[in-house]
């Protein structure tokens, strides 16, 4: 029986209570603490009692995940068994508590509900007073899943704040680190692996060995990784650059940017919490500061050499990522050509390069002909640039004033939302403990949900003044930097990448039927300055003479 057939049957019988159904239940808590174990037991009993109050229903099985996160189903063994049992037709109806017990990942939650729906199995969310056989509940269920995911994000933020406080107190976070053992949030030198760490620093600081040579030396001396193989270059690089080995406390090096797959982002060194452990009680040094600095000087020098080789290019790339063909939207690529004894750069539509000359009507642009056009656009901009900057600064000052009031309102609303969340947790605890009837529980939860929705709407109506002021500050800095360029220092052939990056967002090139070329130069203020080039003959292929003098200066 499909979910749609079930809905028709409910319409005929008047209520799902009158339909004989085999019922399964699902309970979940995220930790294995004793208090949550009691909650798990009470929830399971609640669902069993609910089934038994319906004479036409039969209890089949209770699926229980103890100490499992709701962020994903991958590690929830009983939930996966529940889905498999549903596919096998082992039950007709699933009963659980809140939607957050079912899952805290919106996409996964919707997919699992659809999976059960497709097999004719409705879900009753007892504590939320919602179900999937009533089409009117669909939007509310989706919103509840979104709320559950948002709550997980809030929990993640609270955990991050806890980690930050631990870091401030000097507690070492993380697990295994070469050369140390961790005891009571402190590091203790490991006599087995610390000699290997010292050997890496000693060899590398001489600047006489490559990583490959050090890898072989360590292997011959009997040092192995945890799998019994050679140490990787990445592992050695991480050891060399880690300030812990010279006796410095380091924390806050990474940030979790996706709570679902636990993907992390490594933060720049300026954002780390780092200081010297003078007593050596939390992070004892394995090598001296002098040896650590010597090794890192070699590391930095080699890194710079590698980057220089990696970025080495045989052509000028002044307009890379800035020049686009308006016909097909493809970027222009740079090609070096030899013309009249000099090297010059020619820019060609990449679509035309890849697909042949007939694929695009665009024509090549020589950089020494494009530079005067860009400089002339800058002259036009610079005449009013100071006025534009003054206007931006005034808007920035106003945004900062508005941000102060908005921040106070935001703090007030967030405190009120936190208080409601705590109140809802208390109501749920009372229900799980058996101190509230189901009707009392629903009435109290409905009241708090209405209050929460009102506060969230008020919070959503607040403009994000903090982001706005940051954007304004960045724009002001860009304007200042662009205006700092001196035209007398930028000759036709001296337009450089720094100038282009700080002045131009993009240039769209449109070939005209009359042999002209239209350039739409979008500058850093998003203003578009229009210019025109006229095609001439005289070089290999089709080229252009410099900007015609009769353009309209006030465009």
C-alpha positions as CSV (number, residue, x, y, z in Angstrom):
1,X,0.0,0.0,0.0
2,X,1.4,3.4,-1.0
3,X,1.2,6.5,1.1
4,X,-1.4,7.9,-1.3
5,X,-3.6,4.7,-0.9
6,X,-3.2,5.1,2.8
7,X,-4.4,8.6,2.7
8,X,-7.5,7.5,0.7
9,X,-8.1,4.7,3.2
10,X,-7.9,7.3,6.1
11,X,-10.5,9.4,4.3
12,X,-12.8,6.4,4.0
13,X,-12.4,5.1,7.6
14,X,-12.2,8.6,9.2
15,X,-9.0,8.1,11.2
16,X,-5.7,6.2,11.0
17,X,-6.6,4.7,14.4
18,X,-9.2,2.5,12.7
19,X,-6.7,0.9,10.3
20,X,-4.9,-2.3,11.4
21,X,-1.2,-1.4,11.3
22,X,2.1,-3.0,12.5
23,X,4.1,-0.4,14.3
24,X,7.8,0.1,14.9
25,X,9.4,2.8,17.1
26,X,12.6,4.7,16.9
27,X,14.5,6.4,19.8
28,X,17.9,8.2,19.8
29,X,20.1,10.2,22.2
30,X,23.4,11.7,21.3
31,X,25.5,10.6,24.3
32,X,25.7,7.6,26.5
33,X,25.4,9.5,29.8
34,X,23.3,8.0,32.5
35,X,20.7,10.9,32.4
36,X,20.3,10.4,28.6
37,X,20.0,6.6,29.1
38,X,17.0,7.2,31.3
39,X,15.5,9.6,28.7
40,X,16.0,6.9,26.1
41,X,14.2,4.4,28.2
42,X,11.3,6.8,28.9
43,X,11.0,7.7,25.2
44,X,10.8,4.1,24.2
45,X,8.1,3.4,26.8
46,X,6.2,6.5,25.6
47,X,6.0,5.1,22.1
48,X,5.1,1.6,23.2
49,X,2.3,3.0,25.4
50,X,1.0,5.1,22.5
51,X,0.8,2.0,20.2
52,X,-1.0,0.0,22.9
53,X,-3.6,2.7,23.3
54,X,-4.7,1.9,19.7
55,X,-6.5,-1.5,19.6
56,X,-6.1,-1.9,15.9
57,X,-2.3,-1.4,16.0
58,X,0.3,-4.0,16.8
59,X,3.8,-3.3,18.2
60,X,6.5,-5.0,16.2
61,X,10.0,-3.7,17.1
62,X,11.8,-0.9,18.9
63,X,14.8,0.5,17.1
64,X,17.2,2.3,19.4
65,X,20.5,4.3,18.8
66,X,22.3,5.1,22.0
67,X,25.0,7.7,22.0
68,X,24.7,8.5,18.2
69,X,24.8,11.9,16.6
70,X,21.8,13.0,14.5
71,X,24.0,14.8,12.0
72,X,24.3,11.7,9.7
73,X,22.8,8.2,9.5
74,X,26.2,6.6,8.6
75,X,26.9,5.5,12.2
76,X,23.4,5.0,13.4
77,X,23.2,1.2,13.0
78,X,19.6,0.8,14.2
79,X,18.3,3.6,12.0
80,X,19.9,1.8,9.0
81,X,18.2,-1.4,10.2
82,X,15.0,0.5,10.5
83,X,15.2,1.6,6.8
84,X,16.1,-1.9,5.7
85,X,13.2,-3.4,7.7
86,X,10.8,-0.9,6.1
87,X,12.0,-1.8,2.7
88,X,11.4,-5.5,3.5
89,X,7.8,-4.7,4.6
90,X,8.4,-5.7,8.3
91,X,6.2,-2.8,9.6
92,X,3.5,-0.4,8.4
93,X,3.9,2.6,10.6
94,X,6.9,4.3,12.4
95,X,6.6,6.2,15.6
96,X,9.3,8.5,17.0
97,X,9.5,11.6,19.2
98,X,10.8,14.9,17.9
99,X,11.9,15.4,14.3
100,X,15.4,16.2,15.8
101,X,15.5,12.5,17.1
102,X,14.9,11.4,13.5
103,X,17.8,13.5,12.2
104,X,19.5,16.9,12.3
105,X,20.5,17.0,8.6
106,X,17.8,18.6,6.5
107,X,18.7,16.8,3.2
108,X,19.2,13.4,4.8
109,X,16.0,13.8,6.8
110,X,13.9,14.6,3.8
111,X,15.4,11.8,1.8
112,X,14.7,9.2,4.6
113,X,11.1,10.4,4.9
114,X,10.7,10.1,1.2
115,X,12.3,6.6,1.3
116,X,9.7,5.4,3.8
117,X,6.9,7.2,2.0
118,X,7.8,5.5,-1.2
119,X,7.3,2.2,0.6
120,X,4.0,3.2,2.0
121,X,5.3,3.8,5.6
122,X,4.1,7.0,7.3
123,X,6.0,8.4,10.3
124,X,4.4,9.9,13.4
125,X,6.5,12.5,15.2
126,X,4.7,12.2,18.6
127,X,6.2,15.1,20.5
128,X,5.9,17.5,17.5
129,X,2.3,16.5,16.8
130,X,3.2,16.0,13.1
131,X,3.0,13.1,10.7
132,X,3.8,12.3,7.1
133,X,0.5,10.8,6.0
134,X,-1.2,14.2,6.4
135,X,-0.2,16.3,3.4
136,X,-0.8,19.5,5.4
137,X,2.1,18.6,7.6
138,X,4.8,18.5,4.9
139,X,5.9,22.1,5.1
140,X,6.0,22.0,8.9
141,X,8.1,18.9,8.8
142,X,10.6,20.5,6.4
143,X,10.8,23.6,8.7
144,X,11.3,21.4,11.7
145,X,14.2,19.6,10.0
146,X,15.7,23.0,9.1
147,X,15.3,24.1,12.8
148,X,17.0,20.8,14.0
149,X,19.9,21.4,11.6
150,X,20.2,25.0,12.8
151,X,20.2,23.8,16.4
152,X,23.1,21.5,15.6
153,X,25.0,24.4,14.2
154,X,24.3,26.3,17.4
155,X,25.5,23.3,19.5
156,X,28.6,23.2,17.3
157,X,29.3,26.9,18.0
158,X,28.9,26.3,21.8
159,X,31.4,23.4,21.5
160,X,33.8,25.7,19.6
161,X,33.5,28.3,22.4
162,X,34.3,25.6,24.9
163,X,37.4,24.7,22.9
164,X,38.4,28.3,22.7
165,X,38.1,28.6,26.5
166,X,40.2,25.5,27.0
167,X,42.8,26.9,24.7
168,X,42.8,30.2,26.7
169,X,43.4,28.1,29.8
170,X,46.4,26.5,28.2
171,X,44.8,23.0,27.7
172,X,46.3,21.1,24.8
173,X,43.6,19.8,22.5
174,X,44.0,17.2,19.8
175,X,45.2,13.6,19.9
176,X,48.5,12.0,18.8
177,X,51.5,14.2,18.2
178,X,55.0,12.8,17.3
179,X,57.4,13.1,20.2
180,X,54.8,13.5,22.9
181,X,52.2,11.7,25.0
182,X,49.1,13.5,26.3
183,X,48.3,13.4,30.0
184,X,45.6,15.6,31.7
185,X,45.5,18.1,28.8
186,X,49.3,18.5,28.9
187,X,52.1,17.1,26.8
188,X,54.8,14.8,28.2
189,X,57.9,13.9,26.1
190,X,57.7,10.4,24.7
191,X,61.1,8.8,25.0
192,X,60.4,6.5,22.1
193,X,59.5,9.0,19.4
194,X,61.2,12.2,20.6
195,X,64.6,11.2,19.3
196,X,63.2,10.8,15.8
197,X,61.8,14.4,16.0
198,X,65.2,15.8,17.2
199,X,66.9,13.9,14.3
200,X,64.6,15.5,11.7
201,X,65.4,19.0,13.0
202,X,69.2,18.3,13.2
203,X,69.3,16.9,9.6
204,X,67.1,19.6,8.0
205,X,68.7,22.5,9.8
206,X,72.1,21.7,8.0
207,X,70.5,22.6,4.7
208,X,72.5,19.7,3.2
209,X,69.7,17.2,2.8
210,X,66.5,17.1,0.8
211,X,63.3,15.7,2.3
212,X,63.8,12.6,0.2
213,X,67.3,12.1,1.7
214,X,66.1,12.6,5.2
215,X,63.3,10.1,4.6
216,X,65.9,7.5,3.6
217,X,68.3,8.3,6.5
218,X,65.5,8.0,9.0
219,X,64.4,4.7,7.5
220,X,67.9,3.3,7.6
221,X,68.2,4.4,11.3
222,X,65.1,2.4,12.1
223,X,62.5,5.1,12.4
224,X,59.0,4.2,11.1
225,X,55.6,5.7,10.9
226,X,52.6,4.1,12.7
227,X,52.1,1.6,9.8
228,X,55.8,0.6,9.8
229,X,56.6,2.6,6.6
230,X,58.8,5.6,5.8
231,X,57.8,9.0,7.2
232,X,56.0,11.1,4.5
233,X,57.3,14.5,3.5
234,X,54.1,16.0,4.7
235,X,54.6,14.6,8.2
236,X,58.2,15.9,8.4
237,X,57.1,19.3,7.1
238,X,54.4,19.5,9.8
239,X,56.9,18.5,12.5
240,X,59.5,21.1,11.3
241,X,56.9,24.0,11.3
242,X,55.2,23.1,14.6
243,X,56.2,25.6,17.4
244,X,55.3,23.0,20.1
245,X,58.6,21.3,19.5
246,X,60.5,24.5,20.7
247,X,58.3,24.7,23.8
248,X,55.5,27.0,22.6
249,X,51.8,26.4,23.4
250,X,49.8,26.5,20.1
251,X,46.0,26.3,19.8
252,X,43.3,27.3,17.4
253,X,45.1,26.2,14.3
254,X,42.1,24.8,12.5
255,X,38.4,25.6,12.1
256,X,35.6,23.2,11.3
257,X,33.7,24.6,8.3
258,X,31.3,21.8,7.8
259,X,29.7,20.1,10.8
260,X,28.3,17.2,8.8
261,X,31.5,15.9,7.2
262,X,33.8,17.5,9.8
263,X,35.8,19.2,7.0
264,X,38.4,21.6,8.5
265,X,40.2,24.7,7.3
266,X,43.7,25.5,8.5
267,X,43.9,29.1,9.8
268,X,46.8,31.5,9.1
269,X,49.4,31.7,11.8
270,X,48.3,35.2,12.8
271,X,45.0,33.7,14.1
272,X,46.6,31.0,16.3
273,X,46.8,31.3,20.1
274,X,50.6,30.9,20.7
275,X,52.9,31.7,23.5
276,X,56.1,30.3,25.1
277,X,55.6,27.8,27.9
278,X,58.2,29.3,30.2
279,X,57.9,26.5,32.9
280,X,57.7,23.7,30.4
281,X,54.8,22.1,32.3
282,X,52.3,22.1,29.5
283,X,54.4,21.9,26.4
284,X,58.0,20.8,27.2
285,X,60.5,21.6,24.4
286,X,62.1,18.7,22.4
287,X,64.5,20.9,20.5
288,X,66.1,24.3,21.3
289,X,64.6,27.5,19.9
290,X,67.9,28.1,18.0
291,X,67.7,24.7,16.2
292,X,63.9,25.2,15.5
293,X,64.6,28.6,14.0
294,X,67.5,27.3,11.9
295,X,65.4,24.5,10.5
296,X,62.4,26.8,9.7
297,X,64.7,29.4,8.0
298,X,65.7,26.6,5.6
299,X,62.1,25.6,5.2
300,X,60.9,29.1,4.4
301,X,63.7,29.7,1.9
302,X,63.0,26.4,0.1
303,X,59.3,27.1,0.1
304,X,59.9,30.5,-1.6
305,X,62.1,28.9,-4.2
306,X,59.5,26.4,-5.0
307,X,56.7,29.0,-5.3
308,X,58.9,31.1,-7.6
309,X,59.5,28.2,-9.9
310,X,55.8,27.3,-9.8
311,X,54.7,30.7,-10.8
312,X,57.3,31.2,-13.4
313,X,55.7,32.3,-16.7
314,X,57.1,33.1,-20.2
315,X,54.3,35.7,-20.9
316,X,53.0,38.9,-19.4
317,X,49.7,38.1,-17.7
318,X,48.6,41.6,-16.8
319,X,44.9,41.0,-17.8
320,X,44.5,37.4,-16.8
321,X,41.0,36.8,-15.5
322,X,40.0,40.3,-16.4
323,X,39.4,40.2,-20.2
324,X,36.3,38.4,-21.5
325,X,34.7,37.9,-24.9
326,X,31.2,39.3,-24.9
327,X,30.1,36.9,-27.7
328,X,30.6,33.6,-25.8
329,X,31.6,34.7,-22.3
330,X,35.0,33.0,-22.5
331,X,38.1,34.6,-21.0
332,X,40.9,35.9,-23.2
333,X,44.2,34.0,-23.1
334,X,47.7,35.6,-23.4
335,X,50.0,34.6,-26.2
336,X,53.6,36.0,-26.6
337,X,54.5,37.1,-30.1
338,X,57.7,38.5,-31.6
339,X,57.0,41.7,-33.6
340,X,59.5,44.1,-35.1
341,X,62.3,42.8,-32.9
342,X,60.3,43.2,-29.6
343,X,58.3,40.8,-27.5
344,X,54.6,41.8,-27.0
345,X,51.5,40.1,-25.6
346,X,48.5,39.3,-27.7
347,X,45.2,38.4,-26.1
348,X,42.9,35.9,-27.9
349,X,39.4,34.5,-27.0
350,X,40.0,31.1,-25.4
351,X,36.8,29.7,-27.0
352,X,38.3,30.6,-30.4
353,X,41.7,28.9,-29.5
354,X,40.0,25.7,-28.5
355,X,37.3,25.5,-31.2
356,X,38.9,27.1,-34.3
357,X,38.8,30.5,-36.0
358,X,35.2,30.1,-37.3
359,X,33.8,29.4,-33.8
360,X,33.9,33.1,-32.7
361,X,33.9,36.5,-34.5
362,X,36.3,38.0,-31.9
363,X,39.7,39.3,-32.9
364,X,43.0,39.5,-31.1
365,X,44.0,42.5,-28.9
366,X,47.6,43.5,-28.5
367,X,48.5,44.6,-24.9
368,X,50.4,47.7,-26.0
369,X,47.2,48.9,-27.7
370,X,44.9,48.0,-24.7
371,X,47.0,49.8,-22.1
372,X,46.3,53.3,-23.3
373,X,42.6,52.6,-23.2
374,X,42.8,51.4,-19.6
375,X,44.9,54.4,-18.6
376,X,42.4,56.8,-20.2
377,X,39.6,55.1,-18.3
378,X,41.5,55.6,-15.1
379,X,42.0,59.3,-15.9
380,X,38.3,59.7,-16.2
381,X,37.7,57.8,-12.9
382,X,40.4,59.7,-11.0
383,X,38.8,63.1,-11.8
384,X,35.9,62.1,-9.6
385,X,37.6,59.5,-7.5
386,X,38.1,61.7,-4.4
387,X,34.4,62.6,-4.4
388,X,33.5,58.9,-4.7
389,X,35.8,58.1,-1.8
390,X,34.3,60.8,0.4
391,X,30.8,59.5,-0.3
392,X,31.9,55.9,0.6
393,X,33.6,57.2,3.8
394,X,30.4,59.0,4.8
395,X,28.3,55.8,4.1
396,X,30.8,53.8,6.1
397,X,30.6,56.1,9.1
398,X,26.8,55.9,9.0
399,X,26.9,52.1,8.7
400,X,29.1,52.0,11.8
401,X,26.6,54.1,13.8
402,X,23.7,51.9,12.7
403,X,25.7,48.8,13.5
404,X,26.0,49.8,17.1
405,X,22.2,49.9,17.6
406,X,21.6,46.7,15.5
407,X,24.2,44.8,17.5
408,X,22.4,45.6,20.8
409,X,19.1,44.4,19.3
410,X,20.7,41.3,18.0
411,X,22.2,40.4,21.4
412,X,18.8,40.9,23.1
413,X,17.1,38.7,20.6
414,X,19.7,36.0,20.8
415,X,19.5,35.9,24.6
416,X,15.7,35.6,24.4
417,X,16.0,32.7,21.8
418,X,18.6,30.9,24.0
419,X,16.2,31.3,27.0
420,X,13.3,29.7,24.9
421,X,15.6,26.9,23.8
422,X,16.4,26.1,27.4
423,X,12.7,26.3,28.3
424,X,11.9,23.8,25.6
425,X,14.6,21.5,26.8
426,X,13.1,21.6,30.3
427,X,9.6,20.9,29.0
428,X,10.9,17.9,27.0
429,X,12.8,16.7,30.1
430,X,9.5,16.9,32.1
431,X,7.7,15.0,29.4
432,X,10.3,12.3,29.2
433,X,10.4,12.0,33.0
434,X,6.6,11.4,32.9
435,X,5.7,14.6,34.8
436,X,3.6,16.0,31.9
437,X,0.7,14.5,29.9
438,X,1.0,14.6,26.2
439,X,-1.7,17.3,26.0
440,X,0.2,19.5,28.5
441,X,3.4,18.9,26.7
442,X,1.9,19.9,23.3
443,X,0.3,23.0,24.7
444,X,3.5,24.3,26.4
445,X,5.6,23.5,23.3
446,X,3.2,25.3,21.0
447,X,3.4,28.4,23.1
448,X,7.2,28.5,23.1
449,X,7.3,27.8,19.4
450,X,5.1,30.8,18.7
451,X,7.3,33.0,20.9
452,X,10.4,31.6,19.1
453,X,8.9,32.2,15.6
454,X,8.2,35.8,16.5
455,X,11.7,36.4,17.8
456,X,13.3,34.8,14.8
457,X,11.3,36.9,12.5
458,X,12.4,40.0,14.3
459,X,16.0,38.8,14.1
460,X,15.7,38.2,10.4
461,X,14.4,41.7,9.9
462,X,17.6,43.2,11.3
463,X,20.0,44.2,8.5
464,X,23.4,42.6,8.8
465,X,25.1,45.9,9.7
466,X,28.4,44.2,10.7
467,X,28.9,42.6,7.3
468,X,27.8,45.9,5.6
469,X,30.4,48.0,7.5
470,X,33.1,45.4,6.7
471,X,32.3,45.6,3.0
472,X,32.3,49.4,3.1
473,X,35.7,49.4,4.9
474,X,37.2,47.1,2.2
475,X,35.8,49.2,-0.6
476,X,37.2,52.3,0.9
477,X,40.7,50.7,1.1
478,X,40.4,49.6,-2.5
479,X,39.5,53.1,-3.5
480,X,42.4,54.6,-1.6
481,X,44.8,52.1,-3.2
482,X,43.5,52.8,-6.7
483,X,43.8,56.5,-6.3
484,X,47.3,56.2,-5.0
485,X,48.5,55.2,-8.5
486,X,50.2,58.1,-10.3
487,X,49.5,58.4,-14.0
488,X,53.0,59.8,-14.7
489,X,54.5,56.6,-13.3
490,X,52.3,54.4,-15.5
491,X,53.4,54.7,-19.1
492,X,51.6,52.9,-21.9
493,X,53.8,49.9,-21.5
494,X,53.9,50.0,-17.7
495,X,50.4,49.0,-16.7
496,X,51.1,46.3,-14.2
497,X,49.1,43.5,-12.6
498,X,48.9,45.3,-9.2
499,X,47.3,48.3,-11.0
500,X,44.8,46.1,-12.9
501,X,43.8,44.1,-9.8
502,X,43.1,47.3,-7.8
503,X,41.3,49.2,-10.5
504,X,39.5,46.8,-12.9
505,X,36.9,44.1,-12.1
506,X,36.5,42.9,-15.7
507,X,36.6,44.1,-19.4
508,X,34.0,42.8,-21.8
509,X,35.1,42.9,-25.5
510,X,32.4,43.1,-28.3
511,X,33.5,43.0,-32.0
512,X,31.4,45.4,-34.1
513,X,30.3,44.8,-37.7
514,X,31.9,48.1,-38.8
515,X,35.3,47.0,-37.8
516,X,35.3,48.7,-34.4
517,X,35.8,47.0,-31.0
518,X,33.6,47.9,-28.0
519,X,35.3,47.7,-24.6
520,X,33.1,47.8,-21.5
521,X,35.5,48.4,-18.6
522,X,33.9,47.6,-15.2
523,X,36.0,49.4,-12.5
524,X,36.2,48.7,-8.8
525,X,33.1,50.8,-8.0
526,X,31.1,48.6,-10.4
527,X,30.8,51.6,-12.7
528,X,31.2,50.7,-16.4
529,X,33.3,52.9,-18.6
530,X,32.7,52.5,-22.4
531,X,35.6,52.8,-24.9
532,X,36.1,52.0,-28.6
533,X,38.9,50.7,-30.7
534,X,39.0,50.8,-34.5
535,X,40.4,47.9,-36.5
536,X,43.4,48.6,-38.8
537,X,45.6,46.5,-41.1
538,X,49.4,46.2,-40.9
539,X,50.3,43.3,-38.6
540,X,49.9,39.6,-38.9
541,X,46.2,38.9,-38.7
542,X,43.7,41.5,-37.6
543,X,44.9,44.1,-35.2
544,X,43.8,47.5,-33.9
545,X,45.1,51.0,-33.8
546,X,45.1,52.9,-30.5
547,X,42.0,54.3,-29.0
548,X,40.3,56.7,-31.3
549,X,40.5,60.3,-30.0
550,X,36.9,61.1,-30.6
551,X,35.3,59.0,-27.9
552,X,32.7,60.7,-25.7
553,X,34.6,61.7,-22.6
554,X,31.5,62.0,-20.4
555,X,30.2,58.5,-20.8
